[in-house]
Amino acid sequence: MGSLLDPHARGRVILVGAGPGDPGLLTVRAVEALRMADVVVHDGLIDMRVLDHAPPHAQRISVAKKRDRHTLPQEAINALIVAHVRAGSVVVRLKGGDPFIFGRGGEEVEAVRAAGLAVEVVPGVSSALGCAAEAMLPLTHRDWSSAVSFVAGQCRGLSEQDWSGLAGVGRTLVIYMGLSCARAIAEKLMADGVSPGMAVAVLERGTLDGSRALRTLLADLGDMVEREGVVSPAIIVVGEVVTLSDAEDRLATLARRAERIA
């Protein structure tokens, strides 16, 4: 990674993890990369203040996935990056959280390498770690959890996914992208033997304005998501460590913050 600060190294990609949202959680190296950018290709979960670290002349290209418009498939994003690099640009590919945790960063690295071009990776604070830290929720704990697993909870193919042994006593399960099928996730876990009374937290918009940390029981997960009107992005945490979080205190703090802003 020594070439990151070399101003003479042109025509390359720097794949950068932007962290969970709060610009203050960017790494120093991520900021250095952004300051060098000629082109920034970014996802929709990026706080726009992060882009302020790029030079004014840098082209900013959003490849955000939105339901109300056509979005670029991954192959087109790869081609876009490669085209700009071949034109001699320093391209910063900016991704929420860490690019190698459910960020498809591995696919983009493969595409750039296949084109014979240079690529570097700057890791970021993953969304799960950032959101859990804000909620004071330890994902592992000497007395309560000696293992933590990360899974993608997308509805497609959910029933075929093998989560056996990932949740239960002494283990923590963190679920990305599971909000829309939270009820099915709860039913799946209970069918696999996880207690309906297992503690669950939903960490909504972690580290961003309007964030919430909501705590309930596994059997109530689907109802709680509907009842509270939880919106994406959100992380679901299943495990006894949830009882150690200050979710309820966070709600009170956030409510006071909202009153001050109003």
N, C-alpha and C positions, 0 to 999 in steps of 0.2 A: 504493500500500500504506500510505498515511499514516494510514488509519483504524484500523489494527490496535490502536493503543494508546488509541483514543478510547473511554472507558468508557460513553459515551452512545449508541454505535452498536449497536443491538440488531437481532435478527432477521437474521442473516447467517451465512455459512459461511466458515470458514477451513480450507482444504485444506492439511494439514501433512505434510511428509515427515519420518518418524521416524528415518531413517538405517538402517544395516544391522543394528542390534540393540543394540549397546552404548549405554546412555543417555548416556554421556559424549560421544557424537558428535552429539547433538541440537544444532541451532543455537540461538543466543541467542533469535532471533525465534520459533523453535518453542516454547521454554519460555514466552515471554511470551504466546503464543497459548493454550497449555494453561492458564495461570493465569487466563485470562479465561473459560474454557469453562463453559457451563451443561450442555452435553451433549457427550460424546466418543464418536464412532462409530469403532471401530477394527478393524483386521484381526487375523488370528491370529498374524502374524509379529512383533507388537509385544512387546518385553520389558515385562513388567508393571510394572517399576520406572519406565518412562516415564510411566505413568498417575499416578504419585505427584505429578507436577507440577500436575495438575488439582486444583481445590478439592475438599474433602471432599464438598460438596453436589452436585457435578457428577454427572450420570447417566452411567454408563459402559455402552455398548452394544457387544457383540462381534458382528461379522458374519463371523466366521472361517469359512473353508471347511474342513469336515471330512468325511472319507469315511463316518463312522458316523452322520451325521445329515443331515437336510435342511438345505440352506443357502439363504440369500436370493439370488435372482437379482439381477443388477445393477439392473434396473428397480425392484425392491422396495427396494433400498438407496437409490436416488435418491429414491423416494417418502418413505422414512423421514426422510431429511435434510430434504427440503422441508417436511414436516409440522412438524418441530420448529422450523424457521426461521420458519414462518408463525405459530407460537405465541409468537414473540418471543425465542427462545433464540439464544445464540451457540453455534453448533455447530462443534466442531473435528472434521474428518474426518481421522483419523490413519492414515497408510499407511506401510508399511515402505519403506525406501529413499527414492527420490524419486518423487513421485506421477505424474510425467510420463514415467517410464521403465518401461514394462510394468506400470504401476499403475492403468490405466484412469481416471486423474485427469482426462483430457480429457473423457471421457464425463460425469463427474460435474459438471464445470464447465458443460458444455453444458446439462445437465438443470436446474441451479440458475438459470442465465441464462434458460432458456426459461420458467421459472416467474416471471420478473421479480424475482428476489431477488439480493441482494448476495453476492459471493463474492470471496475473496482466496486467493492461493496462496503458501505458504512452502516453498521447495525444501528438499530434504534430501540428505544424502550418499547417493548411490546404492549399492546392495548391491555391485555390481561394484567400485566404487572403494574402498569400505571394506574388503572382503575382500582385495582385491589389496594394499592398503596394509599390512594386518596380516601378510600373507605376504611382504612386501618384494618384491613382484612388480610391476615397472613395466609398465604396459600399453603405453606408448610409450617408445622409447629412441633416442637419436640414432644409435647404431650398429646397432640391431637391428629397429626397427619405427617406421615413419613414419605408420602409420594404424591405427585401432582401430575395430571394428564391433561393435554389440550386436544380438543376435538372440534371439528366443524359440524355444526348442527343443522345444516341445510335440509329442507324437507325432502328433496329428491333423494331417493335411495336410503332414507333414514332407517327403514325397517331392516335393510340388509347390512347396515353397519354393525360391527361387532364391538360393543362397549363393555363386554363382560369383564368384571373385575376392576373397572376404572373408577367406580364410585362405591362408597360404603364406609364402614368404620375404618378410620386410620388412613383414608385416602381422600384426595380432593380432585374433583372433575371440573374443568373450566371449558365452557362451551361457547365458541364463537358463532356468530351468524345463526343463532337458534331462536331468535325472538318470535318469528312468524309461526314457528311450529313448537312453541313452548309446551303446549298441552300434550302434543304427541311425544315430545321428549320425556315429559314426566311419566306418561303411561309406559313408555319403553323401559325406563329405568326401574319403575315399580314392577313391571313384568319380569325384569331380570333379577329381582330380589332385593332391590334397594328399598329401605323402609319408607312408607308414605310420610312418616314424621321426620325424615332427614331434613336438616336445615338447608335452605337455598337462598342465595342472594342474586338479585338482578341489579347490575351496575350500569345505569343509563347515562350516556353522554359523559363518561368518565373524564375528568380533568378539564372539561369545557363548561362554559356558562350554562346554568340550568341542569347540571348533573344531579342525579339522584342515586341513592343506594337503598334498595328496597329488600326487605328480608321476610321470608315466609317459610312454609313447609312444602316439601315436594308435591304432596297431593293437591296443594292450593296454587301451584305455579301458574297454570294456564289461566285460572280465574283471576289471580292477582295481576297478571299482565294486562288483561282486559279491564279489570276494575280500575287500575291506576293509569290506564292509557299510556303505557310505556311505548316509547318509539326508539327506532334505531338511530345511532349505533348503541348496542348494549351487549354486555357480557353476562352469562349465567354461570354462577359458581355453586357447586353442589358439594356439601361436606360439613363435617362438624366444626371446621374452622370458622364457618359463617357465624357461629354463636359468639365468636370472639370479636366480631366487627362492631363498629359503633354506628351501624346503619341508621338506627333511630335518631341518634344524636346528630348525624349528618343531615338528616331530613330537617330537624329543627334549625340547624345552622344555616342551611340553604334557604329555608323559609325566611329567616331573619335577614339574610343577604338580599333576597328578592324585595323585601319591604324597604330596605335602605335605598336600593336602586330606584324603586318606584317613587 
